[in-house]
Amino acid sequence: RYVSTFKGDSSLSSAALASHWRWCDRRLLPLFADLPRSAKILELGCGPGYLLEYLERNGFKNASGVDISEEQVALAQQKRLRATVADVFATLESAAGTLDAVVGIDLLEHFSKDEGIRLCDSIYRGLRPSGRVVFRTPNGSALLAGPIVYGDLTHMAIYNESSLRQLLALTGFGDISFYETGPTPKNLKGLVRCGIWNAARAIANLVRMAESGGCQAIWTQNILCVAFRPAEATG
């Protein structure tokens, strides 16, 4: 009952949902652009199914999700989405190398570090060779990290680009890439926000360079990551 206890009403207005899907168009869909629409995609912690619905609307007909929240899965099932109440570890174990992609949006931070290692190892074994995992998780090195890092009592472990790369490499993943999750120029307001954000990033990197002689690429409160299970060796 995490959502009803801490978040209240989880439903999005039509305007908020449209805004969320525009964000997905800009930030998430490119990470799946090369996948066939028949790809087997599993979302861990699918909640009420916003991402599953988005994937279905974009032609991915073999996407499913699991969540331990019965109340959230019931909302997804009302929309005829393929969502099930299930444990992520048991689900991944049963997948056994059959998945083309695994997605965890705002998921990884709710596991301890030891559990995170187990989770990534389970995802690796659930994926086909060349399969991918996509995470969005709070960025411990964000310009304004405090509100998102400490604003949820259930956060167990926070990562930045460096530590998340270590976690994924430790469990066998390669070809690891990271992306910001900041504002998108979807309208005039978005253009203004993008301009302000780019200026803020530049100033932050100047301060970082003055303090340590270096800079960083990811400053947003959340960080997006995609990593691949290596293809099987041939010959």
LOKOL-267216 format. One record per residue (C-alpha): residue in three letters; y negated, x negated, z. Coordinates in steps of 0.02 Angstrom, whole numbers, plus 32768, in hexadecimal, padded with zeros to 4 digits. Each point is the difference from the previous one (the first is absolute). Example, Ala and Ser with C-alpha at 12.3 -4.5 7.8 and 13.67 -1.06 7.14 Angstrom:
<recs>
ALA_80E1_7D99_8186
SER_7F54_7FBB_7FDF
</recs>
This chain:
<recs>
ARG_8000_8000_8000
TYR_7F8D_7F6D_7FDF
VAL_7F8C_805B_7F87
SER_7FE9_80A0_8064
THR_7FEB_7F9D_80A2
PHE_7F85_7F7C_7FC4
LYS_7FB8_803D_7F5C
GLY_7FF7_80BD_8011
ASP_8009_805E_7F5B
SER_8047_7F8A_7F7D
SER_7FD6_806D_7F6A
LEU_7F7D_7FC3_7F85
SER_7F80_806F_7FAE
SER_800A_800E_7F43
ALA_7F68_7F8D_7FF1
ALA_8049_7F7F_8078
LEU_80A7_8004_7FA5
ALA_7FAB_7FE9_7F58
SER_7FA0_7F6C_8047
HIS_80A2_7FB6_8044
TRP_8056_8011_7F59
ARG_7F6E_7FAB_7FA8
TRP_8015_7F71_807A
CYS_80B9_7FFB_7FD5
ASP_7FD3_7FFC_7F47
ARG_7F97_7F66_801F
ARG_8064_7FA3_8084
LEU_80B6_8038_8001
LEU_8031_803B_7F53
PRO_7FE2_7F53_7FAF
LEU_8086_7FBA_8075
PHE_807F_8076_7FAE
ALA_7FBD_7FF8_7F4E
ASP_8094_7F9F_7FBA
LEU_8085_806E_8051
PRO_805B_8082_7F96
ARG_7FDE_80B2_8036
SER_80B8_800D_802D
ALA_7FEF_7F76_8083
LYS_8050_8022_80A8
ILE_7F71_7FF7_807E
LEU_8012_8017_80BD
GLU_7F6B_801E_8071
LEU_801B_7FD1_80B6
GLY_7F9A_806A_8078
CYS_7FD5_807F_7F79
GLY_7FA8_807A_8076
PRO_7FCD_80A3_7FAB
GLY_8023_7FB6_7F55
TYR_7F55_7FD8_7FB8
LEU_8040_7F63_7FA8
LEU_80A1_8053_7FC8
GLU_7F9A_808C_7FB2
TYR_7F8E_7F80_7FAD
LEU_8094_7FA1_7FB7
GLU_804E_80A1_7FC0
ARG_7F5C_8033_7FAD
ASN_7FFF_7F56_7FA9
GLY_80AE_8017_7FB8
PHE_806D_7FA9_8082
LYS_8089_8082_8013
ASN_8077_7F97_8069
ALA_7F92_7FE1_8099
SER_8039_8032_80AD
GLY_7FC7_7FE4_80B2
VAL_803C_7FF7_80B3
ASP_7FA6_8019_80A4
ILE_8038_8019_80B4
SER_7F81_808C_8018
GLU_8051_80A9_7FE3
GLU_7F56_8056_7FFD
GLN_7FBE_7F8E_7F78
VAL_809D_8007_7F95
ALA_7FFB_80BE_800B
LEU_7F52_7FFC_7FB2
ALA_8040_7F92_7F72
GLN_8096_8070_7FE3
GLN_7F8E_8098_7FF3
LYS_7FBB_7FAC_7F64
ARG_80B2_7FE9_7FBF
LEU_7FF5_7F44_8013
ARG_809B_7F96_801F
ALA_7FDE_7FD6_80B6
THR_8082_7FEE_8089
VAL_7FFE_7FE6_80BC
ALA_8057_7F58_8010
ASP_7FF8_7F54_804E
VAL_7FBC_7F79_7F8C
PHE_8086_7F81_802C
ALA_8091_8076_7FE2
THR_7FB1_803B_7F5D
LEU_7FE7_7F4F_7FBF
GLU_80B0_7FCE_8032
SER_8048_8090_7F9D
ALA_7F94_7FD1_7F69
ALA_8058_7F57_7FEE
GLY_7FA9_7FB2_7F6A
THR_7FDA_80A0_7FA1
LEU_7F43_8011_8016
ASP_7F7D_7FCC_7F80
ALA_7F70_800B_807B
VAL_7FE0_801F_80B8
VAL_7F55_8037_8040
GLY_7FBF_7FF7_80B2
ILE_7F4F_8043_8015
ASP_7FBB_7FE7_80B0
LEU_80B1_7FDD_803C
LEU_801C_7F48_8027
GLU_7F83_7FFA_8090
HIS_8068_807E_8062
PHE_8091_7F83_8010
SER_8007_7F6A_8074
LYS_800C_7F55_7FAE
ASP_80BC_7FF9_801D
GLU_8012_80AF_7FB8
GLY_7F90_7FCE_7F6F
ILE_8075_7F72_7FD3
ARG_8094_8077_8008
LEU_7FA1_8080_7F98
CYS_7FD2_7F86_7F76
ASP_80B1_7FBC_7FFC
SER_8043_80B2_7FF1
ILE_7F85_8026_7F73
TYR_8036_7F61_7FA6
ARG_80B6_8033_8008
GLY_7FD8_80B2_7FCA
LEU_7FA5_7FC6_7F62
ARG_804D_7FD4_7F5A
PRO_7FE1_7F4E_7FC3
SER_7F4C_7FFC_7FBF
GLY_7FD9_809A_806B
ARG_7F5B_8005_805D
VAL_7FB9_8032_80A7
VAL_7F4D_803F_8014
PHE_7FAD_8000_80AA
ARG_7F56_8039_803E
THR_7FDD_7FC6_80B0
PRO_7F69_7FD6_806E
ASN_7FB1_7F58_7FD9
GLY_7FEE_7F94_809C
SER_7F7E_7F96_7FA5
ALA_7F94_8092_7FC7
LEU_7F44_7FF5_8009
LEU_8004_8094_807B
ALA_80B2_7FF5_803F
GLY_7FEA_8049_80AE
PRO_7FFC_80BC_7FDD
ILE_809D_8001_7F95
VAL_8060_7F7C_8062
TYR_7FE0_8047_80AD
GLY_7FDD_80B6_7FD6
ASP_80B7_8036_8007
LEU_8069_7FF0_809D
THR_80A0_7FF6_7F9A
HIS_7FD2_7F61_7FA0
MET_8080_7F7A_802E
ALA_7FDA_7F6E_7F8B
ILE_7F6B_7FD5_7F93
TYR_8005_7F8B_7F6B
ASN_7F88_7FA9_7F8B
GLU_8022_7FB4_7F56
SER_804B_7F61_804A
SER_8074_804E_8081
LEU_8039_808C_7F8C
ARG_802B_7F7E_7F7C
GLN_8065_7FA2_8084
LEU_805E_809E_8031
LEU_802D_802D_7F4D
ALA_8031_7F4E_7FD0
LEU_806B_7FF2_809D
THR_8065_8097_7FC8
GLY_8019_7FC1_7F4E
PHE_7F73_8050_7F9C
GLY_7FA0_7FA2_7F7A
ASP_7F6F_801C_7F87
ILE_7F94_8043_808E
SER_7F52_8044_7FD7
PHE_7F75_8048_806C
TYR_7F71_8077_7FD9
GLU_7F6B_804B_8058
THR_7FFD_80BB_8020
GLY_7F43_801A_8002
PRO_7F8D_807A_7FA7
THR_801D_802C_7F4B
PRO_7F78_802A_7F7E
LYS_803E_80B1_7FE4
ASN_7F50_804C_8005
LEU_7F4C_7FD0_8026
LYS_8022_7FF8_80BB
GLY_8097_7F92_7FDD
LEU_7F98_7F8B_7F95
VAL_7F7F_7FEE_808B
ARG_8089_7FE0_8081
CYS_8050_7F7E_7F8E
GLY_7F5A_7FA6_7FEC
ILE_7FE1_7FFB_80BB
TRP_80B3_7FC9_8021
ASN_7FF8_7F72_7F82
ALA_7F5F_7FC2_8051
ALA_804F_800A_80AD
ARG_8098_7F9E_7FC5
ALA_7F91_7F78_7FB8
ILE_7F9F_7FF0_80A3
ALA_80A3_7FFE_8065
ASN_8045_7F74_7F95
LEU_7F5F_7F9C_8015
VAL_8012_800F_80BD
ARG_80B8_7FD4_7FF5
MET_7FD9_7F68_7F95
ALA_7F79_7FC6_8079
GLU_8076_8012_8094
SER_80A3_7FBC_7FB8
GLY_7FDB_7FBE_7F51
GLY_806E_8085_7FB0
CYS_7FFB_80B5_7FC7
GLN_8078_8093_7FF2
ALA_8026_807F_7F7A
ILE_8031_809A_8066
TRP_7F79_8048_8073
THR_8026_80BB_7FFE
GLN_8043_805A_809A
ASN_80A6_801C_7FA7
ILE_8060_7F8A_7F93
LEU_8071_802D_7F6C
CYS_8095_7F93_7FD9
VAL_8088_7FFF_7F7C
ALA_8097_7F8D_8006
PHE_809E_7FF3_7F99
ARG_80B6_7FE1_8021
PRO_802B_7F6F_7F8C
ALA_806A_8024_7F68
GLU_80B4_7FCB_800E
ALA_8027_7F56_7FB9
THR_8062_8000_7F5D
GLY_8079_7F84_7FB8
</recs>
